Amino acid sequence: MMLNVSIIIPTRNRAKDLKVALPPLLNQDYPILEYEIIVVDDGSTGNTREITERAALLNKNNIRYIVKQIRFSKNLHLPSLL
């Protein structure tokens, strides 16, 4: 079977919310091999990775964990393009 759906969860320091959000996503009637869950962590300092890995092990689901290591300021002083 091929993946038909990707569920992307961006997160940062929201381990509690992730712990609540993952179980319903993992217990759907939709065929388990046809969807994936991608957790994109924007530099959390908590246990986001552990919660994601535990959910993946317990449910044998297609969960991927991506960490965005480099953070950039949203207020960069860029030279004028004019």
N, C-alpha and C positions, 0 to 999 in steps of 0.2 A: 504494500500500500504506500501511497505517497502522502506527504503533508499537504493538507488543504487549508489549514488555519494556523496562524501564528499569533499568540497572545503575548503582547509586549508590556511588561510592567516596569516603568521607570521608578526608581526609588532612591531615597537618601535619608538615612536615619529613621526609617519607618518599619522597623522589624516587627513591631506589634501588629501593624496593619497588614503586613505581608503574611504573618501567621494566620490572620483571619481570612485573607483573600485567597490563599492557595488551595485550601481544602475543597471549596465548592468548584473551583476550576478543575481540580484533579478528579472529582467524582461526578463528572458529566456522563450523560448517556452517549455522547458523541464518541466514536471509536478512538481509542487511545493512541493508535498508530497514525491517526490522520491529523493530529494537532500537536503543537509544541508550545511551551511556555518559555519565554525569554525574560529573565530578570536582569535589568540593566541598573547596576549600582553606581551612583554618582559620588563615590567616596564616603560611604557610611563609616561611622566609627563604632557601631554596635555589632550585633550578631546576625546581620542580614545574610551573610554567607552561610552560616551554620543552619539557619532556618531553611534556606533554599536547598542546601545539600541534604538535610534530613528529609524534607518533603520528597525529593527526588529518589532517595533510597527506599523510603517506605512505600511509595506508590509506583516505583519502576516506570516513571513517566519520562517523556521527552522534555526535561527541564534543563535549560542552559542558563548559566550565570556569567554575566559579563561585568567586569569592573572598569569603570572609566577612571583611570589613574590621574590624568593631568587635568587640572582645573584652570580655567582662564577667567580673568576678570571680564565682566560684561561691559565694563566702562573703559575700554582700551582707547588710548589716544592715538588714533591712526592719522597719518598725514592726509590732508585734503586731496581729493582726486581731481579737483577742478584746476 
